[in-house]
Amino acid sequence: MAAPSDFINYIDANADKFIHRLADAVAIPSVSSEAARRPEVVRMAHWLNDQLKALGVETRLVDLGTHVMDGEELPLPPAVLGKIGDDKAKKTVLIYGHFDVQPANKSDGWDTDPFTLTVHPTNGQLIGRGSTDDKGPILGWLNVLQYHAEHKKPLPVNIKFCFEGMEESGSEGLDELVEREAKPGGWFDGVDCVCISDNYWLNTRTPALTYGLRGIAYFKATIAGPARDLHSGVYGRMIHEPMTDLVLLMSKLVDPQGNILVPGVEDMVPAPDDAERAIYHKLDYSIQDIEETAGAPITVSSDKVEVLMNRMRHPSLSLHGIEGAFYGPGGKTVIPAKVSGKFSIRLVPPQTPEAVEKLVEKYLKDEFAKLGSKNKFTLDPVHGGKPWLADFNHWNFDAAKKATKHIYQQDPDLTREGGSIPVTLTFAESLGVNVLLLPMGRGDDGAHSTNEKLDRSNFIQGSKLLGAYLYELGAVGK
């Protein structure tokens, strides 16, 4: 059942109002990984809760307790649960999204204030932290609800919502909530399928449906030595320097071609057969697409299939930064007393964080021992999430395919995504239902980067897509 034309027209007619609401959401700096901004995440939860209630959704704010971050105990922002519709003859879909965002400051290299939504004067891009990840998609669902509320039209399906404020920090507390509410009588009881809009097209032209995500194992490796920072002119070559040890260790994790050097990690994953390689060959993607979004011709291979598999079905290891070392202008010549290197491994089936963590810990301890250093080494697995794969030959995906064809006049790419949304697998396992990723944004949105944006057309057409998907689900029936 296609979405009615008056719904499509309503989204177009109210585009400016929807963009204004997105600006209100972006203006709340809901950065979950910064203790000073944790109250803003809580404020964002209440803002979203009020928005849902105003559109006729029954809501509940769930206290998830506290957690320790960087040695400080902090309250977790509440999860926002919602539900609307209770027609036993209709399908019930669970919608997930997150309202926290990555850190952002103008000094990071933004052209505009990251927490002021800026509409680009020529191309209409909506620039601001959270515009595409994940506030824009969440508000896309609100846009759909607003049409039905204002026109007093029943939704084609029953909807349950689960919005969280800790996705960018490991989704602390959410797994337990999902497992608890999935039980008989819980908030998620009776859900038939799940839809998540928190990923992106492969490129800038072809809509996509995603049936797989990589998991993650995130680590913090710390080297500690002297009791305080020391002068390199006095102590250089007299002591074992923590920074030297750390750089040597991190250099042994991955090679310039992206091959993971930790023994056993790559061996966990079976090699692709010809049939699987053919899937990647068909995708509307090219080396040029990668170079344009990366901003430079720096791909590890000129083979499109190989590069796509490196993103979707192979694990990857990335080095993210060093904490405790000197950074800034000038020529400071200190020897840091304690430094920590942060890195992560993106996981694919059948890998698990627990299995990979054991391999990494053994390997780095062995490599540190070879250095003959008197410093102390510790490894902290910060957080992890399992990878996920879904059956794309399912009515949930069929509904999304039809909706995409209706709105964009083309069939979507079927993709596995390189990023991680750990709760995806939790939904699949706890609820025992099909989970679909239905992206709104484009491949060049720069979700975790400076100048994050969501194209105006993707926000408006994407809102239509989300509504059209609900109508196609409604046509499936119980």
C-alpha positions in Angstrom: 0.0 0.0 0.0 1.7 3.2 -1.2 1.8 6.3 1.1 -1.2 8.6 0.3 -0.4 11.6 -1.9 -1.7 14.0 0.7 1.0 12.7 3.1 3.7 13.3 0.5 2.4 16.8 -0.2 2.2 17.6 3.6 5.9 16.8 4.1 6.8 19.1 1.2 4.5 21.9 2.4 6.0 21.8 6.0 9.6 21.4 5.1 10.7 24.7 6.6 8.9 23.9 9.9 10.6 20.6 10.1 14.0 22.2 9.5 13.3 24.7 12.2 12.6 21.8 14.6 15.8 20.1 13.6 17.6 23.4 14.4 16.1 23.3 17.9 17.4 19.7 18.4 20.9 20.5 17.1 21.1 23.5 19.5 21.1 21.1 22.4 24.8 19.9 22.7 24.0 16.4 23.9 27.5 15.0 23.9 27.4 11.8 26.0 31.2 11.4 26.2 31.8 14.7 28.0 31.0 14.9 31.7 30.4 18.6 31.5 27.8 18.1 28.8 26.0 15.1 30.3 23.2 17.4 31.6 22.6 18.5 28.0 22.0 14.8 27.0 19.4 14.7 29.8 17.8 17.9 28.5 17.7 16.4 25.1 15.8 13.4 26.4 13.2 15.6 28.0 12.9 17.7 24.8 12.3 14.6 22.7 9.9 13.2 25.3 7.8 16.4 25.1 7.8 16.3 21.3 6.5 12.7 21.3 3.8 13.4 23.9 2.6 16.4 21.9 2.1 14.1 18.9 -0.1 11.7 20.8 2.6 9.2 21.8 2.4 7.5 25.2 5.9 7.9 26.7 8.0 6.8 29.6 11.4 8.1 30.7 13.5 5.2 32.0 16.2 5.7 34.6 19.2 3.6 33.5 21.3 4.3 36.7 24.9 5.4 36.7 28.2 4.5 35.2 31.9 5.4 35.7 33.6 7.4 32.9 37.2 8.5 33.3 37.1 7.8 37.0 33.9 9.8 37.6 30.5 8.3 38.4 27.9 9.9 36.2 24.1 9.5 35.9 23.1 7.8 32.6 20.7 9.9 30.6 17.2 8.4 30.6 16.0 6.3 27.7 12.8 7.5 26.0 10.2 4.8 25.4 7.0 5.5 23.4 4.1 3.7 21.9 1.1 4.7 19.7 -1.6 2.4 18.4 -2.8 -0.9 19.8 -4.7 -2.5 16.9 -4.3 -6.3 17.1 -4.9 -6.5 13.4 -1.9 -4.4 12.6 1.8 -5.1 12.6 3.8 -3.5 15.4 7.2 -2.0 14.5 9.8 -0.9 17.0 11.7 2.3 16.0 15.2 2.9 17.5 17.3 6.0 17.4 19.8 7.9 19.6 19.8 11.6 20.6 23.4 11.9 21.8 26.1 13.2 19.5 29.9 13.1 19.1 32.0 15.9 20.6 32.3 19.1 18.5 33.9 22.5 18.9 34.4 25.3 16.4 38.2 25.0 17.0 38.1 21.4 15.7 37.9 22.9 12.2 34.2 23.6 11.7 33.3 26.4 9.3 30.3 27.2 11.5 29.2 26.8 15.1 28.5 23.0 15.3 25.5 23.5 17.6 23.8 26.0 15.4 22.1 24.4 12.4 23.3 26.3 9.3 21.5 26.0 6.0 24.1 26.3 3.2 23.1 29.2 0.9 23.6 27.4 -2.4 23.2 23.6 -1.9 20.8 23.5 1.0 22.9 21.3 3.2 21.8 21.3 6.9 25.1 21.6 8.7 25.4 20.9 12.4 26.4 18.2 14.9 23.8 15.5 15.0 22.0 16.7 11.8 22.5 13.3 10.3 23.7 11.2 13.3 21.0 10.8 14.6 18.7 13.7 15.2 17.7 14.2 11.6 16.4 10.6 11.3 14.6 10.7 14.7 12.8 13.9 13.6 11.9 12.2 10.4 9.7 9.9 12.4 8.2 12.9 14.2 7.4 14.5 10.9 5.4 11.3 10.0 3.6 11.4 13.3 2.8 15.1 12.9 0.9 14.5 9.6 -1.2 11.8 11.2 -1.8 13.8 14.4 -2.9 17.0 12.5 -5.1 15.1 10.1 -6.4 12.8 12.8 -5.6 9.8 10.6 -4.7 6.4 12.2 -1.3 5.1 11.5 -1.1 2.0 9.2 0.8 0.1 12.0 1.3 0.2 15.7 4.6 1.9 16.7 6.8 1.5 19.7 9.8 3.7 20.2 13.2 3.3 21.9 15.4 6.3 21.9 18.7 6.4 23.9 21.3 9.0 24.9 24.5 6.9 25.1 25.0 5.3 21.7 28.1 7.3 21.0 29.5 6.0 24.4 28.8 2.3 24.1 25.0 2.3 24.8 25.6 1.9 28.5 22.6 0.4 30.2 20.5 -0.2 27.1 21.1 -3.9 26.6 19.6 -4.6 30.1 16.6 -2.4 29.3 15.9 -4.1 26.0 16.3 -7.6 27.5 13.9 -6.7 30.4 11.3 -5.0 28.3 11.3 -7.8 25.7 9.8 -10.2 28.2 6.1 -10.9 28.2 4.2 -7.9 29.5 7.2 -5.6 28.8 7.2 -2.5 26.7 8.5 -4.3 23.6 6.2 -7.3 24.0 4.3 -7.9 20.7 6.8 -6.3 18.4 6.9 -7.8 14.9 9.9 -6.1 13.5 12.5 -3.4 14.1 13.6 -0.4 12.0 16.7 1.7 12.7 17.6 4.8 10.8 21.2 5.5 11.9 23.4 4.8 8.9 24.0 6.1 5.4 23.9 5.4 1.7 27.1 4.1 0.2 27.3 7.1 -2.1 25.4 10.4 -2.8 23.0 9.1 -5.4 21.6 5.6 -4.5 19.4 4.8 -1.5 20.3 1.7 0.5 19.0 -0.9 2.9 21.4 -2.3 5.3 21.4 -5.9 6.6 24.7 -6.1 8.4 26.9 -4.1 10.8 30.4 -4.6 12.1 30.8 -4.9 15.8 33.5 -3.2 17.8 36.2 -3.9 20.4 37.6 -0.6 21.8 40.9 -0.5 23.8 43.0 1.8 25.8 46.6 0.8 26.2 48.5 2.7 28.9 52.2 2.9 29.6 53.2 4.5 33.0 56.8 5.1 34.2 58.1 8.1 36.2 56.1 9.7 39.0 55.8 13.0 37.0 56.6 14.5 33.6 60.3 15.0 33.2 62.7 17.3 31.2 64.0 15.5 28.2 67.3 17.4 28.4 67.9 16.1 31.8 66.4 12.6 31.7 66.5 11.8 27.9 68.3 8.4 27.3 68.6 8.0 31.1 65.2 6.3 31.5 62.7 4.1 29.7 60.3 6.7 28.2 56.5 5.7 28.2 55.8 7.5 24.9 58.5 5.5 23.1 57.1 2.2 24.4 53.6 3.1 23.5 54.5 4.2 19.9 56.4 0.9 19.4 53.5 -1.1 20.7 50.9 0.7 18.6 53.1 0.2 15.5 52.7 -3.5 15.9 48.9 -3.6 15.7 48.3 -2.8 12.0 50.3 -2.4 8.8 49.9 0.4 6.2 47.6 -1.7 4.1 45.2 -2.2 6.9 46.2 -5.8 7.7 45.7 -6.6 11.4 48.9 -7.9 12.9 47.4 -9.4 16.1 47.7 -13.2 15.5 44.5 -15.0 15.1 42.2 -12.0 14.6 42.0 -12.2 10.8 42.0 -16.0 10.9 38.6 -16.0 12.6 36.8 -14.9 9.4 36.2 -17.3 6.5 37.3 -16.2 3.0 34.5 -15.0 0.7 33.3 -17.3 -2.1 32.6 -16.2 -5.7 28.8 -15.8 -4.9 29.6 -13.4 -2.1 32.1 -11.4 -4.1 29.4 -10.9 -6.8 27.2 -9.1 -4.3 29.8 -6.4 -3.8 30.5 -6.2 -7.6 26.9 -5.2 -8.2 26.8 -2.3 -5.7 26.7 1.2 -7.1 30.0 2.3 -5.7 33.4 3.1 -7.1 36.9 4.0 -6.0 36.1 7.6 -7.1 33.3 7.7 -4.5 35.7 6.8 -1.8 38.2 9.3 -2.9 35.6 12.1 -3.1 34.3 11.4 0.4 37.8 10.9 1.9 39.0 14.0 0.1 42.2 12.4 -1.3 43.2 9.4 -3.5 44.4 7.2 -0.6 42.5 3.9 -1.0 44.5 0.8 -0.1 43.5 -0.8 -3.4 42.1 0.1 -6.8 39.9 -3.0 -6.7 36.3 -1.8 -5.9 35.2 -5.3 -4.6 38.3 -5.6 -2.4 37.8 -2.2 -0.9 34.1 -2.7 -0.3 34.8 -6.1 1.5 37.3 -4.3 3.6 34.6 -2.0 4.7 31.7 -4.5 5.2 32.9 -8.1 5.7 36.5 -7.9 6.9 37.6 -6.7 10.3 39.6 -3.5 10.6 41.9 -1.9 13.2 42.3 1.8 13.5 44.5 3.9 15.8 42.6 6.9 17.2 44.9 8.9 19.4 47.3 9.3 22.3 46.2 10.7 25.6 48.6 12.3 28.1 51.2 13.5 25.5 52.0 17.1 24.7 49.8 18.6 22.0 49.7 22.3 21.0 51.8 25.1 19.6 55.4 25.6 20.5 58.2 23.2 21.2 57.6 21.7 24.6 60.2 19.1 25.3 58.7 17.2 28.2 58.8 13.4 28.7 55.3 12.4 29.6 55.0 10.3 32.7 52.0 8.3 31.5 50.4 8.0 28.1 47.5 6.0 26.7 46.9 4.9 23.2 43.3 4.4 22.0 42.5 2.0 19.2 39.6 -0.1 18.1 38.9 -3.2 16.0 35.7 -3.4 13.9 34.4 -6.9 14.1 32.5 -9.2 11.7 30.8 -12.5 12.2 31.8 -14.9 13.8 34.1 -12.6 15.9 33.0 -11.4 19.4 34.6 -8.7 21.6 35.4 -11.3 24.2 37.4 -13.6 21.9 39.2 -10.7 20.2 40.1 -9.0 23.6 41.9 -12.2 24.7 44.0 -12.2 21.6 44.9 -8.5 21.8 45.8 -8.7 25.5 48.1 -11.7 25.1 49.8 -10.2 22.0 50.4 -6.8 23.5 51.7 -8.2 26.7 54.1 -10.4 24.8 55.3 -7.5 22.6 55.7 -5.2 25.6 57.9 -7.9 27.3 60.1 -8.0 24.2 60.9 -4.3 24.7 62.7 -4.9 28.0 61.2 -1.8 29.5 60.9 -1.0 33.2 57.7 0.9 32.6 54.3 -0.6 33.4 51.8 -1.7 30.8 48.0 -2.1 31.2 45.3 -2.7 28.7 41.7 -1.7 29.3 38.9 -3.0 27.0 36.8 0.2 27.1 33.7 -1.2 25.4 32.6 -3.7 22.8 29.7 -4.8 20.7 29.0 -7.9 18.6 28.5 -7.7 14.8 25.1 -8.3 13.2 23.6 -9.9 10.1 19.9 -10.0 9.1 17.9 -12.0 6.5 17.1 -9.5 3.7 14.7 -11.9 2.1 12.0 -10.9 4.7 8.8 -9.0 4.5 10.3 -6.2 6.6 13.0 -5.6 3.9 10.4 -6.1 1.1 8.3 -3.3 2.6 11.4 -1.0 2.7 12.3 -1.9 -0.9 8.8 -1.0 -2.1 8.9 2.3 -0.1 12.3 3.2 -1.5 11.1 2.5 -5.1 8.0 4.7 -4.5 9.9 7.7 -3.1 13.2 7.6 -5.0 12.0 5.8 -8.2 14.9 3.3 -8.0 15.7 0.1 -6.2 18.0 0.4 -3.1 21.5 -1.1 -2.8 21.6 -3.9 -0.2 24.6 -3.2 2.0 26.5 -4.3 5.0 27.8 -1.3 6.9 31.3 -0.7 8.4 30.1 1.1 11.5 28.7 -0.4 14.7 25.3 -0.1 16.4 25.7 -2.7 19.2 22.0 -2.6 20.2 21.0 -3.9 16.8 22.0 -7.4 17.7 20.4 -7.0 21.1 17.1 -6.3 19.5 17.4 -9.2 17.1 18.3 -11.7 19.8 16.0 -10.4 22.6 12.9 -10.0 20.5 13.6 -12.7 18.0 12.4 -10.6 15.0 13.9 -9.2 11.8 15.8 -5.9 12.1 16.2 -3.5 9.2 18.5 -0.5 8.8 16.8 2.2 6.7 19.2 5.1 6.2 18.2 8.7 5.6 21.6 10.4 5.0 24.2 10.2 2.2 27.6 8.6 2.2 29.3 12.0 2.4 27.5 13.4 5.5 30.5 13.2 7.7 28.7 11.9 10.8 31.6 11.9 13.2 33.6 14.6 11.4 33.8 18.4 11.2 31.0 20.1 9.2 28.6 17.2 9.7 25.6 17.7 7.4 22.3 16.3 6.2 21.2 17.3 2.7 17.8 19.1 2.7 16.5 16.7 0.1 17.5 13.7 2.2 15.8 15.1 5.2 12.6 15.8 3.4 12.6 12.8 1.0 13.8 10.7 3.9 10.8 11.7 6.0 8.6 10.6 3.1 10.5 7.3 3.0 9.9 6.6 6.6 6.2 7.2 6.3 6.0 5.2 3.0 7.8 2.3 4.8 5.1 2.3 7.5 2.3 2.1 4.9 4.0 -0.8 3.1 4.3 -2.6 6.4 0.6 -1.9 7.0 -0.1 -3.7 3.7 1.6 -6.9 5.0 -1.0 -7.3 7.7 -0.8 -9.7 10.6 
